[in-house]
Amino acid sequence: MNTDGLAGRRVVVSAGPTFEDLDPVRFLGNRSSGKMGFAIAAAAAARGARTTLVAGPVALGTPEGVERVDVRSAAQMHSAVMAALPADIFIGAAAVADFTPATVAAEKIKKRPGEDGLVLQLVRTADILADVAGSEARPALVVGFAAETGDVEANARAKLEGKRLDLVCANRVGVEGSGFESDDNALLVLGHGLRVELGPASKTDLAVALLDIVAQRLPAR
Ligand code: PMT
């Protein structure tokens, strides 16, 4: 196990969901608890990395030694992640909304007599991971996650190539015992010339195993 490679390195991790506001009382969100990303940030800090955790709205305590930046929306997460660069490593474990309401209503959206439905207009959010990978301050290693319900490996490989990542960690969502909310997970880690299955195991143990791979692939200082 390589425990020294991360000491003193700058690591930025994103975790949790984003909430996209519709009006003052409603939002579009997802099931991410933040456990996976928080476990990675905790493991990185424990190995001596200078770690910034950009967290969506979650109910988790800040891991020891981690600098935490709380955000709510995908746009706020994008700004906070870009502001945290330069870094040696970026790990995007957050479940970032792909779409956000085109407008946020200033007042609570009311039911109108005679209307039996409501059409929401959504627009694409910026892709944080792709923007980090394409930035002038590109970290030496950019690691993404892929939350998939089917064709896990093919979809994850498409994200590895499409977003110009160094590693992608695919996990199955929508099943008991892995992905969202669970304390456990199973990861298929893909890279250029790399295919490793990790787990099933606790997210804490998976974070350590993932950082072993990251440390091995980090270019020398
Ligand atoms: O938080 P937990 O409850 O512990 O659950 C963990 C998890 C399932 C959320 C985590 O393991 C995980 O898979 N995170 C990524 C979830 C996701 O949004 O996957 P995706 O396949 O939709 O996105 C692919 C990658 O692009 C992800 O690294 C994501 O952070 C990133 N992305 C997506 C959209 C966007 N606008 N910006 C991004 O950076």
Boltz pocket constraint, residues with backbone or C-beta under 6 A from the ligand:
constraints:
  - pocket:
      binder: B
      contacts: [[A, 14], [A, 15], [A, 16], [A, 17], [A, 31], [A, 32], [A, 33], [A, 34], [A, 35], [A, 36], [A, 37], [A, 74], [A, 92], [A, 93], [A, 94], [A, 95], [A, 96], [A, 97], [A, 98], [A, 125], [A, 126], [A, 127], [A, 128], [A, 129], [A, 130], [A, 143], [A, 144], [A, 145], [A, 146], [A, 147], [A, 148], [A, 159], [A, 169], [A, 171], [A, 173], [A, 179], [A, 180], [A, 181], [A, 182]]
      max_distance: 6.0
